[in-house]
Amino acid sequence: MHGTFRPLVLDALAGHGLRPTPDTPVDLLRAQVNDLYRYEIRQLRSRLIAGDIAKASYAGAVRTLRLRYLLLSLPKDQWRSPAPPC
């Protein structure tokens, strides 16, 4: 283990329905968040193609979605607080 998860990271993960334990690997969590993002961006594109979203609104919808997944822009080594010295 490399320290506890930062509170902002825990909040962001909770927003995606993820509740890690202190032993949950960061790589696993990042992959899960990335999979959720990819699923949602594909759904958004499908809605555009189906005509449910106007082309003029699509870029704004993508920006909004990206804001919900800002955690993906945070390097994995910053997801946890530093472990206290022994």
Residue pairs with C-beta under 8 A, 6 or more apart in sequence:
1 22
1 23
1 83
2 80
2 82
2 83
3 80
3 81
3 82
3 83
3 84
4 22
4 80
4 81
5 13
5 20
5 22
5 79
5 80
5 81
6 78
6 79
6 80
6 81
9 71
9 74
9 79
9 80
10 20
12 70
12 71
13 19
13 20
13 29
13 33
13 71
15 68
16 32
16 33
16 36
18 29
18 32
18 33
20 29
26 76
26 79
26 80
27 76
29 79
30 72
30 76
30 79
33 69
33 71
33 72
34 72
36 69
37 65
37 69
37 72
40 65
41 62
41 65
44 53
44 58
44 61
44 62
44 65
47 53
48 55
48 58
53 61
71 79
